[in-house]
Amino acid sequence: MDRAECPHLSRIVSNDELWEAVRDFDRILAESLGRLPETDNGHPTIRIGRELHGLAFDHFHLTLVFRYKSKEIARGIFSSFEMENPVVLFNLARAFVEHTSSIAYQENALKKAVSDISGKQIEDQIHKSIEFHRDIARRLITEAKAVRLL
């Protein structure tokens, strides 16, 4: 398999400019937390704002993990094909399919979070909803970082 035969997979491996955008966004996200007022004054919108920032940070971190894993799995697919190792190739292909399913699940979870949280009006309901969706993101992060033995 030539990389030219798989343009989408090749793009995942060679698209380093995305990492530049990620670094910029990471810096912006980190700086934005410092701009939020401290939680000491007890104002509910500040607490909710900080919690929403945490939810955004969790999903951003998850996106970074998924992006890194996608790139490494794609590199492994090309290498295993070049080395004519079908066992590794099939395992990596399966991992890639599972991985893309996780990305789709994250996208749907994030859409549901936006819809769910924006529909709440009582502070306690908003807080519970944010925590519910942060828990989903944290579980996805844990699963994404887990090392699977082939």
Long-range contacts (C-beta under 8 A, 24 or more apart in sequence): 1-78, 1-81, 1-82, 3-78, 6-78, 9-74, 9-77, 9-78, 10-74, 12-70, 12-71, 12-74, 13-71, 13-74, 13-75, 13-78, 18-67, 22-64, 22-67, 25-60, 26-60, 26-64, 29-53, 29-56, 29-57, 29-60, 33-57, 44-123, 47-123, 47-127, 48-123, 48-126, 48-127, 48-130, 51-127, 51-130, 51-131, 51-134, 52-117, 52-130, 54-130, 54-134, 55-113, 55-130, 55-133, 55-134, 55-137, 58-134, 58-137, 58-138, 58-141, 59-106, 59-110, 59-137, 61-141, 62-106, 62-137, 62-140, 62-141, 62-144, 63-106, 65-141, 65-144, 65-145, 66-99, 66-102, 66-103, 66-106, 66-144, 69-99, 69-144, 70-96, 70-99, 70-100, 70-103, 73-99, 88-150, 91-150, 95-148, 102-140, 102-143, 102-144, 105-140, 106-137, 106-140, 109-133, 109-136, 109-137, 109-140
